[in-house]
Amino acid sequence: MLRMRDADFGFKGGDIVHSTVQRAIDSVNKLVLGKERVVRLAMACLLAQGHLLLEDIPGIGKTTLALTLARTLGLEFGRIQFTSDLLPADITGTSVLDARDNTFHFRSGPIFHQLILADEINRATPKTQSALLEAMGEGQVSAEGVTYPLPQPFFVVATQNPTEQYGTFPLPESQLDRFFMSLRMDYPARDAERELLNRPDTRQRIRHMEPVMTGAQLMEAQAQAGRIRAAESLLDYVLDLAWATRHSDRLAIGVSPRGAKALVEGAKAWAYLEHRDFCIPEDVQTVAVPIMRHRLVPRGEYLSWRREHIAEAFLREVAIL
């Protein structure tokens, strides 16, 4: 296996930062039990500077994963509990009258943190959900004609309950496409759940965690991952996958150009975690399902299929060049 060298990334400390990322993953795995692959994919998502959507039933550990990532990476953390009566200004902030000088001053909302947990995002109305679009797409918030930059790095980790549960509003395609990855936690293995039952309160353990990284180190790792090489043949493979979804009778909507770009950036992040300075098609296949599943809109007889199964079908059918 070809190892990364400092010269490959244009600055010193390449291996040091990479080992720090691995220690961060190990730290998260100590609290999020039996979910090594999910944790690794979540880290790849952050390395690719993407936002993460966690979809599953309540009580699986979605919130625990978000809290643990924020603590381990040393990021400023903000939590927004989405409810049906939440307003856009409750997220972005609002202008408040200062009686001392009789002028309005902008009071920033909870979106102004480095890692935002948008908990149960699909319990809010579409109008409130849309308050995240500019923040996720542009890294800024516009209020009353003024644009305010968000702190960097900036991530949204959203949790979503199954849409068939009472009191949920399905996220529109424009909102879903802003999420780099969508991951399902699923039930833990029996041994992992037994260990969970025997251990002290997880939230107390999270509060006492020491950060393994800093925001600056994470941004350095992101820069390194962005310099991973992707050959022309790999780009053609990604385009073949994307175009296959767009011209399939199974789907009403296929993978967008943003989704195709995410496949490349996700493959680079996975190659970085594998300590390689180049991508291979298997990197694309590893990240493809969580990147594609929430972007696919089935139609006809395929409406009953799980979207990850549709994505897996395309991976089997599209040949590697």
Protein Blocks (a to p, Z undefined) as FASTA:
>chain_A
ZZddfklnopahklmmmmmmmmmmmmmmmmmghilmmmmmmmmmmmnopacdddddehil
mmmmmmmmmmmnopacddddddfkbcfklmnopcdddfklopacddddfklcfbdcdehk
llpcfklmmmmmmmmmnopaceehiacddddddddddddddfkbghiacddfklmmmpmb
acdfbjadfklmmmmmmpccfklmmmmpccfbdfklmmmmmmmmmmpccdfklmmmmmmm
mmmmmmcckbfbdcdfklmmmmmmmmmmmmmmnopabdcfklmmmmmmmmmmmmpccehj
llmpcfklmmmmmmmmpccZZ
